[in-house]
Every structure is written in C-alpha cells, then in structure tokens.
C-alpha cells in the first residue's frame, strides 16, 4: 500500500520531535535600554545643567539607578535561567556608569544567573553625551572604548565560553544544551559589517547542525515596527535590513531580540516560501510604561512564550504609572513640534499635527494598539486630517498624508499598509518553533515519482521549489539551498 506524502511527512516530523533531547523548561529575562547613569556623575539633583538636559527627554534618566536596582533585586528573586540585555546599558558610555552596571551584573551572576549583553549606540561614547555634572555645569568624562567593552564584559558574553567575531563585538555562545545565542553588534549607526553577518549566519548554521535552536539579539530593529519608522526615528532600523533578515531566515533563525526605540512591540515577517521571523523589541525600563520581558521556552525548545513585565510602582511616587506616562507625553509633544517645524513653517499644521502625533506615540508605547479604546478616536482624527489635507499647499498635503499613513500603521499595529492583517500581540505571544532533529537527518525509503513536494521546516507545503536560500524538507531529507 502506498502511503500519502503528507502522511510520510507527518511521520518524519514526529520522528524528528521524538529525537529531540529532553530539557527542563527555561526562563530568560530580557532587558533593553537601561541607560544607567552612575550616581557619581551628578553632584546634586537641582544642578542647572543636569536639569536642562533632562527637560523634554522621554528617558527618566534621573531614575535610571533606582529602577535598575529594582530590576536587579527582582531578577535575583525570580531566578530566571539567564539574563539578556540588548544594548544601551549606560547613559552615554561613561566608564563610571559601566562600573556601576558591572557591579550589579556581578551580583546577579553571583546568584547563579548567567548574564549576556550586547552594546548599543550609547555604550561606547560615540553620542558625545558622556558628561559629569558639577557646579551647575558639566565637563566631559571618560567613556569606554570599543576594545575595552569586550574586556569589561568578558564575564557577560565575551569570555572563554563564547566565540567572538574578530573585528566587531558580535559573538555566539551555547546558552543551554539545545539553545544557541548569537549577539550581533549593530554598532553606533545601525550598521552591521558584512563579515559579521556572514560569520553570524555560519554560527547559526553550525548550531542547527548540532540540533540547537537559535536566538539572535541586536540593539537596533531588524524589521520596521510600523510604516515609516525610519522617517520618525533615524538609524533605528539596521541598514540593509531586508537582506540581513533574509540571510538569517535562510539559516533557520525565527527569533530576533531588539531594543533601541524604547517600545515593547513585536513585528512579524513571512516570506513567499512560508518562513516566518519575529523582531521582538523590548521597551526601556526608564521610559513609560517601563517594560522588560520574560521568555519561556518549553523543554524541547519548540514553543516560546513571550511575557511582558512592567515597573508600575517606585518608592517616592504615589502613582508612578501616571507620572511616567505624563513624562512621556510631555517629551513626545516637544519632539513632535520640533520634528514638524523642521518640515513645515505652517504653524497651523504644526499645531494640528503635533498633538495628534503625541497621542499616537503614547498609545504605541502602551502596546496592542488595536485593542486600546483611544485608537479608534485617533484613527478618526487622522481621517479628518486626510480630508483637510487638500486645503493646504502641495508640500504640506504630502506631509499630512505621509504622517497619517505612519500613524494609522501604528494604531493598526501593522508594518505595511498593503498587509494590514499582519498583527500580533505585542505584550504576550506564543511562537511555535520547528523541531531541530539531532538523531535523524534523513529517512531511508524508496523515492516515489509523485513525491516531489517541498516543505518548510514548519511543515508547510510549498507550491513550487523554494526560490529563497534556506533549509527545507524534500523527499524526506533536509535540503539546504
């Protein structure tokens, strides 16, 4: 009796799963953009230069240390199996700030929790903001160099248990038996060296060859989280993002952890061959709503639950959640007026649009925008803006239409206006990962002429031979194209 090809494929995938080694479920804590500023860098809280720098900043920089200390105590108490920090550990790369971070991370590792970090654009002094505030002014202070970052954090990803790329701060390490972590350095300007990408893809393939799932972390976004993200946040998405995304997908990467733009949002991309990749951005604990994440892998590393945690209270504040949102709203309003004023001298336009833009970005920060009752009213406002746009000059009309497209993308939680159904839960999501077989690489059987179908690793039958590089199943075998 001839078995149906789908039955054979199902048996094949079942055998793959049965051959997966059993592991205990793993919990991983993820932080991003902690922006810790050492207390020694400011002489008093009312320092005039310090207060001037704080004004209009969406980061609650003056609270970076108390919030980081709260996080450290929570982590030590919760005892996750690992802690990952996806960049911008410090305010602006100050040596004193790095010293404070290292001290606290050492406490966490001493509690039996391994820690892995990757640098962000604020961690190596490139932003020019490494300052010490005294006597109502500031002076430049020492910041950590590129080479010293590797040495400073040798116990947190750059030590002997990792393989490190020669010319960047990219590395690969076996986080657990069955899970490999690759930290990719996206440098100061959201640019990844070609050799670092090629190296990372080789390490991902090697990990899959030994039966490991792979998680990548980098500071900047791999996938835009809304239409026009680069228009509003320059250098927030890595250069050549589509090419890098496709390369990572080609070696089976489905999960990329990012930060940088201080919003907990999850973007999903599925290619023509049915392969999917997720960009899981984690918000900053010093920007409303003060998030961090927990990743929970099942015992076979084939199911990942993403949970979002919030710091909703802090000593000294009656309602910290309300305070943090007010701080965010005030900062975004200032930024929106400045951003719009650079593009138009029309004061009516700036006044009309700045408040609307501010409301949308606050909704965006809270996540799961379509479920937020405020989103419906915001969409109606942008419908009105589009209706009024032709009454202005052509240049103003173009600005209004472009901003409206981006804001509606945020409110609908989709990345592309051409695909408004590509929406996932930003705060809590379960991802099913394809099994990575370790004991069976092929099934020996007599090939049948009718069994010419190609399948993704998720078991999805493709209409034709794949056109993109990657790993597929064909005639009961894994095939790398």
Secondary structure, 3 states (H helix, E strand, C coil): CCCCHHHHHHHHHHHHHHCCCCCCCEEEEEECCCCECCHHHECCCCCHHHHHHHCCCCCCHHHHHHHHHHHHHHHHHHCCCEEEECCCCECCCEHHHHHHHHHHHHHHHHCCCEEEECCCCCCCCCCCCCEEEECCEEEECCECCHHHHHHHCCCCCCCCCEEECCCCCCEEEEEECCEEEEEECCCCCCCCCHHHHHHHHHHHHHHHHCCCEEEEEECCECCCCCCCHHHHCCCCECCCHHHHHHHHHHCCCCEEEECCCCCCEEEEEECCCCCEEEEEECCCCCCCCCEEEEEEECCCCCEEEEEEEECCCCCCCCCHHHHHHHHHHHHHHHHHHHHHHCCCCCHHHHHHHHHHHHHHHHHHHHCCHHHCHHHHHHHHHHHHHHHHHCCCCHHHHHHHHHHHHHHHHHHHCCCCCCCCCCCCCCCEEEEECCCCCCCCCECCCCCCCCCCCEECCCCCEECCCCCCCCEEEECCEEEEC
